[in-house]
């Protein structure tokens, strides 16, 4: 089971995530709001989640690069922050708020 999880994590790290056209978002001082226009549902992100989304967009969706930037910014080892960003991406993907393109192979 651990091998499957490691493979899944590596796949997510090497993925590209982007906000689809049917999702709009706006960042305020303490939160980021996302609206899925297809479902009509609003979703709120705290400051950290908003920063994660911002860094994903700044890295053209490259998850690994976003993790590197977060690790530098928060002064947390890559290995500790990577699971947080991967979990964040999975949660947003499940809600239809981002699209994740995983590398083939």
QUIKATA-V158976 format. One record per pair of residues at least 12 apart in sequence whose ideal C-beta (glycine too) atoms are under 6 Angstrom apart, sorted by the first residue. I is the first residue (numbers start at 1). GAP is how many residues later the second one is. D is the distance in Angstrom with one decimal. If there is no record, write none. Layout:
# QUIKATA-V158976
i->(I & I)
gap->(GAP & GAP)
d->(D & D)
This chain:
# QUIKATA-V158976
i->(9 & 11 & 12 & 13 & 13 & 14 & 15 & 15 & 15 & 16 & 16 & 16 & 17 & 17 & 17 & 17 & 17 & 17 & 18 & 18 & 19 & 20 & 22 & 22 & 23 & 23 & 27 & 31 & 32 & 32 & 34 & 36 & 52 & 52 & 55 & 67 & 67)
gap->(77 & 91 & 74 & 50 & 51 & 89 & 48 & 85 & 87 & 45 & 46 & 85 & 39 & 44 & 46 & 72 & 81 & 83 & 43 & 81 & 79 & 79 & 15 & 16 & 13 & 74 & 23 & 13 & 13 & 18 & 63 & 60 & 33 & 36 & 14 & 15 & 18)
d->(6.0 & 5.0 & 4.4 & 5.6 & 4.7 & 4.6 & 5.1 & 5.0 & 4.7 & 4.2 & 5.9 & 4.8 & 5.5 & 4.7 & 5.9 & 5.3 & 4.8 & 4.7 & 4.5 & 5.8 & 5.7 & 5.2 & 4.7 & 4.7 & 5.4 & 5.3 & 5.3 & 5.3 & 4.3 & 3.4 & 5.4 & 5.6 & 5.8 & 5.3 & 5.1 & 4.8 & 5.1)
